[in-house]
Amino acid sequence: MKAAVVIPARDEAVLIGDCLQAVRAAVRSSRMDCDIFVIDDGSVDDTAAVAAGVLGGAGHVFLRNFANVGAARREGALIALADRHTPEFLAFTDADTVVPGDWLGQLAELFEAGADGVAGTVRLEHSADPSLLHAFQRSYRRGIGTFAHTHIHGANLAVSTASYLAVGGFRPLASGEDVDLWRRLGRAGFRLASPPDLAVTTSARLSGRASGGVAGDLARLSEGIRSVPRNTVRATG
């Protein structure tokens, strides 16, 4: 099975190295034929140079200036699908995210079992503020069942090439492009899997590179924590 991993990035020089090292490890572990495509979307730092240095000959870095995460994901998919060896599925993550070593292997198993799209979960890096980590986990668990969950993240998403093309791929949305694609896949009748245990680790920053997303959720949770009286936090924490 052949796959492609697409990673949009903007001003991620500090974090993208860890992201790409983890993706490369996942490729090696899976023993799959897999290309990695980084779309540097208008960075003013050394994102592209760091990415190229980590990837070496194991991936590709493209410079674009969309200032739009949906457009960047879409561009990465288009480039991957233009390859003469078309991948059977496209996997997406973010530059501030670290995937586990068996990430691609798990995705391949789900596609081989008949899935057309796969949405995994996220967890916060261990360095997150304990109060924020607790609040996030408590809120996040509400959307997780025994066999499926309701969370959709571009940081942990994969789609078969056939289903991706059938619904027209990502739309150039400034945010929510991942949820939009997932909904269109569902409306089109494709088989969607959302295993709770397919998790990646993402940064706990409160200001993301695109509006909304996990950073937006964390910012709202952080405001809620600060607005609760200190003695109440101790009583319920």
Residue, then its C-alpha position, 0 to 999 in steps of 0.5 A: m500500500k502506498a500513502a502520502v503524508v501532507i503537512p501544512a506549516r506556517d512559522e513552525a520552525v521551532l516545532i516542525g522538526d519533531c513533527l517530521q522526525a516522528v512522521r519519518a519514524a512512522v514511515r519506517s515502522s510501517r515499511m510502506d511506500c510513503d512520501i511526505f509533503v510539507i506545504d510552507d504557507g508563507s512562513v517568515d521564519d526558517t520553517a522551510a529550511v528546518a523541514a528540508g534539513v530533517l527530511g533530507g531526501a525522504g520528502h518534499v517542501f513546497l513554498r506557497n503563500f495562501a495564508n489559508v490552511g484549507a488551501a495549503r492542505r488542498e495544495g499538498a494533496l494535489i501535489a501528492l496525487a500528481d505523482r506518477h505512483t498515486p497513493e492509495f490514501l492521503a494522511f494529514t497532520d500538523a506541524d505542531t503535532v507528533v504522531p506515534g510510531d504505528w500511526l501509518g500502520q494503524l491507518a493502513e490496517l483500517f483502509e485495508a479493512g474497508a474504511d474510506g476515511v479515518a479520523g483520530t483523536v488528539r492529546l496534549e503534550h505533557s508540558a501543558d499546564p496541569s489545570l488546562l490539561h485536566a480541563f481539556q481532558r474532561s471536555y474532550r472525553r464527552g465526545i469519545g465512546t467505546f468504539a468511536h468519537t465525534h472529534i475531527h482534526g486535520a492533525n490526525l485525518a486520513v482519506s482514501t484517494a478515491s473518496y477524496l477525489a469523489v467529494g472534491g477534496f479540501r475546500p480553501l477554508a481559513s478554518g474548519e476545512d477538516v470538519d467540512l471534508w468529513r461531513r461531505l464524505g459522510r453525506a456521500g455515503f463513504r465508510l468512516a472510521s473514528p477509532p478513539d485509540l488512534a491518537v497523536t500528540t499536539s501542542a498546548r499553545l493557546s494561539g494557533r496558526a489558524s482560527g479555531g481548532v484545538a488552540g481555540d478550544l484551549a484558549r476558551l478553556s483557559e479563560g474559564i479556568r481564570s474566571v473560576p475563584r481559586n478556592t472553587v478550582r481546588a474544590t473541583g479539581 
